[in-house]
Amino acid sequence: MVIESAKRTLRIEAQALLDAQVDEQFEKAVELVLQTQGKLIVVGVGKSGLVGAKIAATLASTGTSSFFLHPTEAMHGDLGMIDSRDTVLAISYSGESEELVNILPHLKRFDIPLIAMAKDANSTLANYSDVFLNIAVEKEACPLGAAPTSSTTLTMAMGDALAVALMEKRGFEHKDFASFHPGGSLGKRLFVKIKDLMRTKDLPIIDTHTTLKEAIAVMGEGKLGNVLIAQEGKLKAVLSDGDLRRALGRDGFSLQSPAIEYATPDPKVCDEQDMLASEALELIEDYKIQLLVVTDKQNRIIGALHLHDLVEAGIK
């Protein structure tokens, strides 16, 4: 019973999307927004207001400067947030929501372009609009036909369609999306660089004469699982915990021997601090290492980037 009810709801709402009217009015809406010099301000009350807030957020994150304004607040001073360069997207399924209808004369008084989303082309909202987007549905998924369900689904989807169409018209790309989401995984992949994450202080560096016993102590203090072996500041080798395990099985093993005898010579390095951290991760995975040493063009040690640093920073 419950499963069938859920499936019935999804079928009804899916059908509402398939039956949606998308015509030349939608094209006009896209062109109107593209020509807008200011912001696209979304207004609506009740469930339409909640959907409108989501639409505004989607638009704002995909290259269309937008914000949500509640009609009641608009009537009490917030109309000042709208100016003649803006366009308004007004949402009301009936097209007769009192709070919304009340602000329409004030919008037209300032000759502000209006895109309407409603079910009735003869509604008050539609009559005030410059562009009318029909969001009528055959029936709501609610068995009582009372709670907005199919209609809010279609309204939200229409807002998504508008946002996507605008993205495509503007040539909005991954890098643009990331600039609006610098804290997201895509933003990190496109903006975080090696120099932002690499360790530069208290690096576990020893010289070429340091014994293996001393190197092990430095490795423990450095907490990188590696020791960098340098001569006059230039990287010569890296001693990893894996190198230590292999050294234990070698004939003539001695803690008093120079650590460089057991280290990996000519280790993989990166001499581009401005390389993206995501690209550094690819190098680490390709080389099957855990530590990438960062040097300058003369092979002098600048820093070190550990796999764990990338994971903790959310680089994928």
Secondary structure, DSSP 8 states (H G I E B T S, - for coil): -HHHHHHHHHHHHHHHHHT---SHHHHHHHHHHHH-SS-EEEEE-HHHHHHHHHHHHHHHHTT--EEEE-HHHHHTTGGGG--TT-EEEEE-SSS--HHHHHHHHHHHHTT--EEEEES-TTSHHHHH-SEEEE---S--SSTTS-S-SHHHHHHHHHHHHHHHHHHHHHT--HHHHHHH-TTSHHHHHHH-BHHHH-B-SS--EEETT-BHHHHHHHHHHHTSSEEEEEETTEEEEEEEHHHHHHHTTSTT--TTSBGGGTSEES--EE--TTSBHHHHHHHHHHHT-SEEEEE-TT-BEEEEEEHHHHHHTT--
